[in-house]
Amino acid sequence: MQDDSILSGYNAVRRFLREHPEKHWAEILRACLIEAERCHGEFAGAWVLQEAKKEGIDWFPNLKPLVSYGVLTRTGGSRGGRRAYYIMPDPEGVRSALRELNLA
């Protein structure tokens, strides 16, 4: 997907949402941002789902698409084989892109 240096969170979100316009991704991105800010670092994908449920998202398969665009980075392995953990390298950029798109 991307060969060059890691995209900023702003550019990564803009590109991701342009290529994945389904409404649920905006809610998932917001939930990721909330968890990244709440945890000040590493957060579980399961926690993102709990936050997304507040926006009416009952399920999503995983956060791999956001990793492939550079919005998130997966850290280590899953813990106990069940939970994947992530960091958001550029939460300010992600927030700016969501605000600019009137999604924040």
TIVOMI-57406 format. One record per residue: y, x, z of N, C-alpha, C in turn; residue number from 1. Coordinates in steps of 0.1 Angstrom, whole numbers, plus 2048, in hexadecimal, padded with zeros to 3 digits. Atoms other than C-alpha are relative to their C-alpha. Layout:
REM residues N
+---------+--------+------+----------+---------+-------+---------+--------+------+-----+
! n.north ! n.east ! n.up ! ca.north ! ca.east ! ca.up ! c.north ! c.east ! c.up !   n !
+---------+--------+------+----------+---------+-------+---------+--------+------+-----+
!       Y !      X !    Z !        Y !       X !     Z !       Y !      X !    Z ! NUM !
...
+---------+--------+------+----------+---------+-------+---------+--------+------+-----+
END
This chain:
REM residues 104
+---------+--------+------+----------+---------+-------+---------+--------+------+-----+
! n.north ! n.east ! n.up ! ca.north ! ca.east ! ca.up ! c.north ! c.east ! c.up !   n !
+---------+--------+------+----------+---------+-------+---------+--------+------+-----+
!     7F4 !    808 !  800 !      800 !     800 !   800 !     80C !    809 !  800 !   1 !
!     7F4 !    7F7 !  800 !      81A !     81A !   80A !     7FB !    80E !  801 !   2 !
!     803 !    7F2 !  800 !      817 !     83F !   802 !     80B !    808 !  807 !   3 !
!     7F4 !    7F8 !  7FB !      83A !     84A !   80B !     800 !    7FF !  80F !   4 !
!     7FE !    800 !  7F1 !      847 !     84F !   82E !     800 !    7F1 !  805 !   5 !
!     801 !    80D !  7FA !      843 !     832 !   846 !     80E !    7F9 !  7FE !   6 !
!     7F4 !    808 !  802 !      85B !     816 !   83D !     806 !    7FD !  80E !   7 !
!     7FA !    805 !  7F4 !      874 !     80C !   857 !     7FB !    7F2 !  803 !   8 !
!     804 !    80E !  7FD !      86C !     7EC !   869 !     807 !    7F6 !  7F8 !   9 !
!     7F8 !    809 !  808 !      888 !     7DB !   857 !     7FA !    7FE !  7F2 !  10 !
!     806 !    801 !  80E !      87B !     7E4 !   834 !     7F2 !    7FB !  800 !  11 !
!     80E !    805 !  7FF !      857 !     7DE !   83E !     7FF !    7F1 !  801 !  12 !
!     800 !    80E !  7FE !      85E !     7BB !   84A !     805 !    7F9 !  7F4 !  13 !
!     7FB !    807 !  80C !      873 !     7B2 !   82C !     7F6 !    800 !  7F5 !  14 !
!     80B !    7FF !  80B !      858 !     7BF !   814 !     7F4 !    7F7 !  803 !  15 !
!     80C !    808 !  7FC !      83C !     7AE !   828 !     803 !    7F2 !  7FD !  16 !
!     7FD !    80E !  801 !      84D !     78C !   829 !     802 !    7FC !  7F1 !  17 !
!     7FE !    803 !  80E !      856 !     78E !   804 !     7F2 !    7FF !  7F9 !  18 !
!     80D !    800 !  806 !      832 !     795 !   7FB !     7F6 !    7F7 !  807 !  19 !
!     808 !    80A !  7F8 !      823 !     77D !   816 !     809 !    7F5 !  805 !  20 !
!     7F6 !    80A !  7FC !      83A !     75F !   817 !     7FB !    7F5 !  809 !  21 !
!     805 !    80B !  7F8 !      823 !     749 !   82B !     807 !    800 !  80D !  22 !
!     7F8 !    802 !  7F4 !      836 !     73B !   848 !     7FB !    806 !  80D !  23 !
!     806 !    7FB !  7F4 !      81E !     745 !   863 !     803 !    80F !  803 !  24 !
!     7FD !    7F2 !  7FD !      826 !     76A !   85E !     80D !    802 !  807 !  25 !
!     7F4 !    7FE !  7F9 !      849 !     766 !   86A !     7FE !    7FD !  80F !  26 !
!     803 !    802 !  7F2 !      83C !     757 !   88A !     7F8 !    80B !  807 !  27 !
!     808 !    7F5 !  7FB !      823 !     773 !   88E !     808 !    80C !  802 !  28 !
!     7F6 !    7F5 !  7FE !      83E !     78D !   888 !     809 !    7FF !  80C !  29 !
!     7F8 !    803 !  7F4 !      854 !     77D !   8A2 !     7F8 !    803 !  80D !  30 !
!     808 !    7FE !  7F4 !      837 !     77D !   8BB !     7FD !    80F !  802 !  31 !
!     802 !    7F1 !  7FF !      830 !     7A2 !   8B3 !     80C !    806 !  806 !  32 !
!     7F4 !    7FA !  7FB !      854 !     7AA !   8BA !     802 !    7FD !  80F !  33 !
!     7FF !    804 !  7F2 !      854 !     797 !   8DB !     7F7 !    808 !  808 !  34 !
!     80A !    7F8 !  7F8 !      835 !     7A9 !   8E7 !     804 !    80F !  800 !  35 !
!     7FC !    7F2 !  801 !      842 !     7CB !   8DB !     80C !    802 !  80A !  36 !
!     7F5 !    7FE !  7F7 !      862 !     7C6 !   8EF !     7FC !    7FD !  80E !  37 !
!     804 !    803 !  7F3 !      851 !     7B7 !   90D !     7F8 !    80C !  806 !  38 !
!     809 !    7F5 !  7FC !      838 !     7D4 !   90F !     806 !    80E !  800 !  39 !
!     7F9 !    7F3 !  802 !      850 !     7F0 !   905 !     7F6 !    80A !  7FB !  40 !
!     80A !    7F7 !  806 !      834 !     7FF !   8F1 !     7F3 !    7F8 !  7FB !  41 !
!     80D !    806 !  805 !      80F !     7F6 !   8EC !     7FD !    7F2 !  805 !  42 !
!     803 !    80E !  7FD !      804 !     7D2 !   8EB !     7F3 !    7FC !  7F8 !  43 !
!     80C !    804 !  806 !      7E4 !     7C0 !   8E3 !     802 !    7F5 !  7F5 !  44 !
!     7FF !    80B !  80A !      7DF !     7AA !   8C4 !     7FE !    7F3 !  806 !  45 !
!     802 !    80D !  7F9 !      7D2 !     78F !   8DB !     80C !    7FB !  807 !  46 !
!     7F4 !    805 !  7F9 !      7F3 !     78E !   8ED !     80A !    7FA !  7F5 !  47 !
!     7F8 !    805 !  80B !      804 !     789 !   8CB !     7FC !    7F1 !  7FD !  48 !
!     805 !    80D !  803 !      7EE !     76B !   8C5 !     804 !    7F6 !  80B !  49 !
!     7FB !    809 !  7F5 !      7F7 !     75C !   8E8 !     80F !    7FD !  7FE !  50 !
!     7F2 !    802 !  803 !      81C !     760 !   8DF !     802 !    7F7 !  7F4 !  51 !
!     7FF !    808 !  80C !      817 !     751 !   8BC !     7FC !    7F2 !  802 !  52 !
!     804 !    80E !  7FD !      806 !     733 !   8CB !     80C !    7F7 !  804 !  53 !
!     7F4 !    808 !  7FC !      828 !     729 !   8D9 !     807 !    7FB !  7F4 !  54 !
!     7F9 !    804 !  80D !      834 !     726 !   8B5 !     7F6 !    7F8 !  7F8 !  55 !
!     809 !    809 !  807 !      816 !     711 !   8AB !     7F5 !    807 !  7F7 !  56 !
!     80A !    7F9 !  807 !      800 !     72D !   89D !     7F4 !    801 !  809 !  57 !
!     80C !    800 !  7F8 !      7DD !     727 !   8AA !     7F7 !    80B !  7FE !  58 !
!     80A !    7F6 !  803 !      7CB !     743 !   899 !     805 !    808 !  7F4 !  59 !
!     7FF !    7F8 !  80C !      7CF !     760 !   881 !     7F6 !    80B !  801 !  60 !
!     80C !    7F7 !  7FF !      7B4 !     779 !   877 !     803 !    80D !  806 !  61 !
!     7FD !    7F4 !  7FA !      7C5 !     799 !   880 !     80E !    805 !  7FC !  62 !
!     7F3 !    7FA !  804 !      7E4 !     7AF !   87D !     800 !    80B !  7F6 !  63 !
!     801 !    7F5 !  80A !      7D7 !     7C7 !   863 !     80A !    800 !  7F5 !  64 !
!     7F6 !    800 !  80B !      7EF !     7BB !   848 !     80D !    806 !  805 !  65 !
!     7F4 !    7FB !  7FB !      80C !     7C4 !   85F !     7FF !    80F !  802 !  66 !
!     802 !    7F2 !  7FF !      7FD !     7E6 !   865 !     801 !    807 !  7F2 !  67 !
!     800 !    7F9 !  80D !      7F8 !     7ED !   840 !     80F !    801 !  7FA !  68 !
!     7F2 !    7FF !  804 !      81E !     7E6 !   83B !     808 !    809 !  809 !  69 !
!     7F9 !    7F8 !  7F7 !      828 !     7FC !   857 !     808 !    7F9 !  80B !  70 !
!     7F9 !    807 !  7F6 !      836 !     7E1 !   86D !     7FA !    803 !  80E !  71 !
!     807 !    7FC !  7F4 !      81C !     7E9 !   888 !     7F7 !    80C !  7FD !  72 !
!     80A !    7F5 !  801 !      806 !     807 !   88F !     7F5 !    7FD !  80B !  73 !
!     80B !    802 !  7F6 !      7E4 !     803 !   89F !     7FE !    80D !  808 !  74 !
!     802 !    7F5 !  7F8 !      7DE !     819 !   8BC !     7F2 !    801 !  805 !  75 !
!     80D !    7FE !  7FB !      7BD !     828 !   8C6 !     7F6 !    7F6 !  7FA !  76 !
!     80A !    80A !  804 !      79F !     811 !   8C3 !     802 !    7F3 !  808 !  77 !
!     800 !    80C !  7F7 !      798 !     7EF !   8D2 !     7FB !    804 !  80D !  78 !
!     805 !    7FD !  7F2 !      792 !     7EE !   8F7 !     7F4 !    7F6 !  802 !  79 !
!     80C !    808 !  7FD !      76F !     7E1 !   8FF !     7FB !    7FA !  7F3 !  80 !
!     805 !    806 !  80C !      76A !     7DA !   8DA !     806 !    7F3 !  7FC !  81 !
!     7FB !    80D !  802 !      77F !     7BB !   8DC !     80F !    7FF !  7FD !  82 !
!     7F2 !    801 !  802 !      7A4 !     7C2 !   8DC !     806 !    80C !  7F8 !  83 !
!     7F9 !    7F5 !  807 !      7B9 !     7D6 !   8C4 !     80E !    801 !  806 !  84 !
!     7F2 !    7FE !  7FB !      7DA !     7E5 !   8D0 !     809 !    806 !  7F6 !  85 !
!     7F6 !    7FC !  80A !      7F9 !     7EC !   8BC !     80D !    804 !  807 !  86 !
!     7F2 !    7FD !  7FD !      81C !     7FA !   8BE !     808 !    7FC !  7F4 !  87 !
!     7F7 !    803 !  80B !      83A !     7F0 !   8AA !     80A !    80B !  7FF !  88 !
!     7F8 !    7F4 !  801 !      84B !     810 !   89E !     80F !    7FE !  800 !  89 !
!     7F1 !    802 !  802 !      86D !     800 !   896 !     803 !    7F2 !  803 !  90 !
!     7FD !    80E !  7FC !      873 !     7E0 !   8AA !     80E !    7FC !  7FC !  91 !
!     7F2 !    803 !  804 !      899 !     7E2 !   8A3 !     800 !    7FC !  7F1 !  92 !
!     801 !    803 !  80E !      892 !     7E2 !   87E !     7FA !    7F2 !  7FD !  93 !
!     807 !    80D !  802 !      87A !     7C5 !   880 !     809 !    7F5 !  805 !  94 !
!     7F6 !    80A !  7FB !      893 !     7B1 !   895 !     80B !    7FD !  7F6 !  95 !
!     7F6 !    801 !  80A !      8AE !     7B8 !   87C !     7FC !    7F8 !  7F3 !  96 !
!     805 !    806 !  80C !      899 !     7AD !   85E !     7FE !    7F1 !  803 !  97 !
!     803 !    80E !  7FD !      88E !     78D !   870 !     80D !    7F8 !  802 !  98 !
!     7F3 !    807 !  7FE !      8B2 !     784 !   87A !     807 !    7FE !  7F2 !  99 !
!     7FA !    801 !  80E !      8BF !     78B !   856 !     7F9 !    7F5 !  7F8 ! 100 !
!     807 !    80A !  807 !      8A4 !     774 !   849 !     801 !    7F2 !  807 ! 101 !
!     7FF !    80D !  7F8 !      8AD !     759 !   863 !     7F3 !    7FC !  806 ! 102 !
!     80D !    802 !  7FB !      88B !     75D !   872 !     7FF !    804 !  80F ! 103 !
!     800 !    7FB !  7F2 !      894 !     76B !   894 !     806 !    7F6 !  809 ! 104 !
+---------+--------+------+----------+---------+-------+---------+--------+------+-----+
END
